[in-house]
Amino acid sequence: MPPPTPDQVRRRDRLETLIGFAAPVLDLVLAVGDRVSRIVERDDLDYIPPPSGIEPPAGAIRSGDAGARAE
């Protein structure tokens, strides 16, 4: 493989500099997301049933029909 041209070296240096500036911001985003996920645990996100008056789709299995199959 031939050595990189001066233009390629400049482009690579600019990209590495950009990544160097973006890395702390991305680390902060990951840290905040980690904290939020620990605060809002999976147990807090309970299933909320649909409001009454809304019918389930045709062929849907209801909780009392666990052994029944939709035809």
N, C-alpha and C positions, 0 to 999 in steps of 0.2 A: 504494500500500500504506500503510495507516495506521501511525503510529509504535507501537512495542511498548508494551504495558502495563507498569506497574511490576513486576507479578508475573513477566512474561516476562523483563524485564531482570534481576531477581534470579535466576531460574532459569538464564539464560544465564551470568551471572557465576559461579554455583556450578559449572556444568558446565566452564567454562573453568579455574576453579581446580582442579577434580578432574583435568582433563587435564594441567595444569601439574605436579601432584604425581606423576601416573602416568608422565609422559614419561621421567624419568631411570631408572625401574625398567624400562620397556620398552627403553630404549637399552642397559641392562645385559644384558637377556635376549638382544638381538640380538648384542651383542659376545661373549657367552659362546657362543652358537650358532655364530658365525663362527669362533671359536677351535677349537671342537670339530670343526667340519667340516674345518678345515685339518689338525688332528691325525689324524683318522680319514679318510684319503683313500679314494676310491672303489676303488682297487686292493686295499685291505686287506679289502674285503667280497667275497671270492671266493665263487663258487657252491659250496655244499656239497651233494653228491649225497645222495639219501635212503639210509638204511641198507639193506644187502642183505636180500633176502627180501620186499621190498615191490614189488609189480608195478606198472608204469605203467598208467594208465587205458587202457581198451580204445580202440583207434584212435589212440593216441599215436604220433607218429613218433619212432623211436629214432635215435640218432646215426649208425648205420650205414645207415639207410634214408633218406638225405637226399633221394633222388629219388623215393621212394615217396609215394603219397597215401593218406590214411586213407579207407576206404570206409564 
